[in-house]
Each structure stands twice: as C-alpha cells, then as structure tokens.
Amino acid sequence: MTGKAQRTKLKKEMKMRKQINAIFAVCAMMLGIIMAGCGSSNVNHAVTANAVTGVAAFGAPISGTVTLRDASVPPKVVTTTTRTDGQFVVNTNGLTPPYILTVSWPDQSGANQLYSFAEGQGRTNIN
C-alpha cells in the first residue's frame, strides 16, 4: 500500500471514529433525558404492589378522606386520609377489582365529594 493510500485510509478511519463518537454522545444524552424522567416519587413502591395510589385534587390538593369500594357483594369498604399534598395510598389486599373511589372533604361551602374509578391496583387520581 502506498503512502497516499495509507493516508486516505487513515482519514476515513478517523472520520468514521468521529461519527461513532458523535452517535455515542447523542445516545448517552438521550439515555440521560429518559432516565431523568424516571425519577422517584414519595410513594413507597413496596406498598403500592397491592394498592391504589394517586392524588386527590380539585384545582388544589384535597385534604380529606378517601373511600374505596370493591366489586364484591356486599362491597368491602376501605378508607384512608390524604396527605397535605393530596396523595393517598389504599391497600387492596383481599379486595375484588374494579374499585370506586370517593374523596370527601369539608370547606366553607359545606361537604364535598369527588368520584373516580380504578380497574385494579396502580395509580388512579381523583379529580
């Protein structure tokens, strides 16, 4: 191989390495962006495997009582209270999906209620 051919081959290899490095950099940035979206929440995921979790809000977080009714006859009823940020966790061990959720809270206008439906365990917001 002549000197000119070797230089041409070396230039092509260097160009290819730059392209591979650029592709690697773009992939690393995309992975970083994707992983940033997988951040942790304040909900304990060990608890949520057999639970309905969510946020109760009506323009602002609701501080109230969440009631979950299951599909059994007669329905089993479980209640919990929301945190100040409206988050709630209701344990569904021994319950039959689907579920009807109600959040109840008082304010200056009187008693209020909102309803929601959950097909099963997981995240369901009440709003």
C-alpha positions as a Markdown table, in Angstrom:
| # | Residue | x | y | z |
|---|---|---|---|---|
| 1 | Met | 0.0 | 0.0 | 0.0 |
| 2 | Thr | 1.4 | 3.4 | -0.9 |
| 3 | Gly | 1.8 | 6.3 | 1.5 |
| 4 | Lys | -1.1 | 8.2 | -0.2 |
| 5 | Ala | -3.4 | 5.2 | 0.1 |
| 6 | Gln | -2.5 | 4.7 | 3.8 |
| 7 | Arg | -3.2 | 8.4 | 4.5 |
| 8 | Thr | -6.6 | 8.1 | 2.7 |
| 9 | Lys | -7.4 | 5.0 | 4.7 |
| 10 | Leu | -6.4 | 6.7 | 7.9 |
| 11 | Lys | -8.5 | 9.8 | 7.2 |
| 12 | Lys | -11.5 | 7.5 | 6.5 |
| 13 | Glu | -10.9 | 5.7 | 9.8 |
| 14 | Met | -10.7 | 8.9 | 11.7 |
| 15 | Lys | -13.9 | 10.2 | 10.1 |
| 16 | Met | -15.7 | 7.0 | 11.0 |
| 17 | Arg | -14.4 | 7.2 | 14.6 |
| 18 | Lys | -15.7 | 10.8 | 14.9 |
| 19 | Gln | -19.1 | 9.7 | 13.6 |
| 20 | Ile | -19.2 | 6.8 | 16.0 |
| 21 | Asn | -18.2 | 9.1 | 18.9 |
| 22 | Ala | -20.9 | 11.6 | 17.8 |
| 23 | Ile | -23.6 | 8.8 | 17.7 |
| 24 | Phe | -22.4 | 7.6 | 21.1 |
| 25 | Ala | -22.7 | 11.1 | 22.6 |
| 26 | Val | -26.2 | 11.5 | 21.2 |
| 27 | Cys | -27.3 | 8.1 | 22.6 |
| 28 | Ala | -25.8 | 9.0 | 26.0 |
| 29 | Met | -27.7 | 12.3 | 26.1 |
| 30 | Met | -30.9 | 10.6 | 25.1 |
| 31 | Leu | -30.5 | 8.0 | 27.8 |
| 32 | Gly | -29.8 | 10.7 | 30.3 |
| 33 | Ile | -33.0 | 12.5 | 29.4 |
| 34 | Ile | -35.0 | 9.3 | 29.6 |
| 35 | Met | -33.6 | 8.4 | 33.0 |
| 36 | Ala | -34.3 | 11.9 | 34.3 |
| 37 | Gly | -38.0 | 11.2 | 33.6 |
| 38 | Cys | -37.8 | 8.1 | 35.7 |
| 39 | Gly | -37.3 | 9.9 | 39.0 |
| 40 | Ser | -38.6 | 8.7 | 42.3 |
| 41 | Ser | -41.8 | 9.9 | 43.9 |
| 42 | Asn | -42.6 | 10.0 | 47.6 |
| 43 | Val | -44.9 | 7.0 | 47.3 |
| 44 | Asn | -43.5 | 3.7 | 48.8 |
| 45 | His | -43.5 | 1.3 | 45.8 |
| 46 | Ala | -43.2 | -1.7 | 48.1 |
| 47 | Val | -46.6 | -0.7 | 49.4 |
| 48 | Thr | -48.2 | 0.0 | 46.0 |
| 49 | Ala | -47.9 | -3.5 | 44.6 |
| 50 | Asn | -51.3 | -4.3 | 46.2 |
| 51 | Ala | -52.7 | -0.8 | 46.4 |
| 52 | Val | -54.4 | 2.0 | 44.6 |
| 53 | Thr | -52.4 | 5.2 | 44.8 |
| 54 | Gly | -53.0 | 8.7 | 43.5 |
| 55 | Val | -53.6 | 12.3 | 44.1 |
| 56 | Ala | -57.0 | 13.9 | 45.1 |
| 57 | Ala | -57.2 | 17.4 | 43.7 |
| 58 | Phe | -59.8 | 19.9 | 42.6 |
| 59 | Gly | -57.8 | 22.9 | 41.5 |
| 60 | Ala | -55.6 | 22.3 | 44.5 |
| 61 | Pro | -54.7 | 19.2 | 46.6 |
| 62 | Ile | -57.5 | 17.9 | 48.7 |
| 63 | Ser | -57.0 | 17.2 | 52.4 |
| 64 | Gly | -59.8 | 14.7 | 53.1 |
| 65 | Thr | -60.9 | 11.1 | 53.4 |
| 66 | Val | -60.6 | 8.6 | 50.5 |
| 67 | Thr | -63.0 | 5.7 | 50.5 |
| 68 | Leu | -62.6 | 2.7 | 48.2 |
| 69 | Arg | -65.4 | 0.2 | 47.5 |
| 70 | Asp | -64.6 | -3.1 | 45.7 |
| 71 | Ala | -66.8 | -5.2 | 43.4 |
| 72 | Ser | -67.7 | -7.9 | 45.8 |
| 73 | Val | -71.3 | -8.3 | 47.0 |
| 74 | Pro | -71.7 | -6.8 | 49.5 |
| 75 | Pro | -68.9 | -4.4 | 48.7 |
| 76 | Lys | -65.9 | -4.2 | 51.0 |
| 77 | Val | -65.0 | -0.7 | 52.0 |
| 78 | Val | -61.6 | 0.7 | 53.0 |
| 79 | Thr | -60.8 | 4.3 | 54.0 |
| 80 | Thr | -57.7 | 6.3 | 54.3 |
| 81 | Thr | -56.8 | 10.0 | 54.6 |
| 82 | Thr | -54.9 | 12.1 | 52.0 |
| 83 | Arg | -51.6 | 13.8 | 52.8 |
| 84 | Thr | -51.5 | 17.5 | 52.7 |
| 85 | Asp | -50.3 | 17.3 | 49.1 |
| 86 | Gly | -53.4 | 15.2 | 48.2 |
| 87 | Gln | -51.5 | 11.9 | 47.8 |
| 88 | Phe | -53.1 | 8.7 | 49.1 |
| 89 | Val | -52.5 | 5.0 | 49.2 |
| 90 | Val | -55.3 | 2.5 | 49.8 |
| 91 | Asn | -54.3 | -1.2 | 50.5 |
| 92 | Thr | -56.3 | -3.6 | 48.3 |
| 93 | Asn | -55.2 | -6.9 | 49.7 |
| 94 | Gly | -58.3 | -9.2 | 49.8 |
| 95 | Leu | -60.4 | -6.8 | 47.7 |
| 96 | Thr | -62.0 | -7.5 | 44.3 |
| 97 | Pro | -61.4 | -5.1 | 41.4 |
| 98 | Pro | -62.7 | -2.9 | 39.9 |
| 99 | Tyr | -62.9 | -0.2 | 42.5 |
| 100 | Ile | -65.0 | 3.0 | 43.1 |
| 101 | Leu | -63.0 | 5.8 | 44.9 |
| 102 | Thr | -64.5 | 8.7 | 46.7 |
| 103 | Val | -62.8 | 11.6 | 48.3 |
| 104 | Ser | -64.7 | 13.6 | 50.8 |
| 105 | Trp | -63.7 | 16.9 | 52.4 |
| 106 | Pro | -65.4 | 19.9 | 54.1 |
| 107 | Asp | -64.8 | 23.5 | 53.2 |
| 108 | Gln | -66.6 | 26.8 | 53.8 |
| 109 | Ser | -69.3 | 25.8 | 51.4 |
| 110 | Gly | -70.1 | 22.6 | 53.2 |
| 111 | Ala | -69.4 | 18.9 | 52.5 |
| 112 | Asn | -67.8 | 18.0 | 49.1 |
| 113 | Gln | -67.2 | 14.7 | 47.2 |
| 114 | Leu | -65.4 | 13.6 | 44.1 |
| 115 | Tyr | -65.5 | 10.2 | 42.5 |
| 116 | Ser | -63.2 | 8.1 | 40.4 |
| 117 | Phe | -62.9 | 4.5 | 39.0 |
| 118 | Ala | -59.9 | 2.1 | 39.2 |
| 119 | Glu | -59.8 | -1.1 | 37.1 |
| 120 | Gly | -57.3 | -2.5 | 39.6 |
| 121 | Gln | -54.1 | -1.8 | 41.5 |
| 122 | Gly | -52.0 | 1.1 | 40.4 |
| 123 | Arg | -52.3 | 4.8 | 40.0 |
| 124 | Thr | -55.7 | 6.5 | 39.9 |
| 125 | Asn | -56.2 | 10.2 | 40.6 |
| 126 | Ile | -59.4 | 11.6 | 42.0 |
| 127 | Asn | -60.2 | 15.0 | 40.3 |
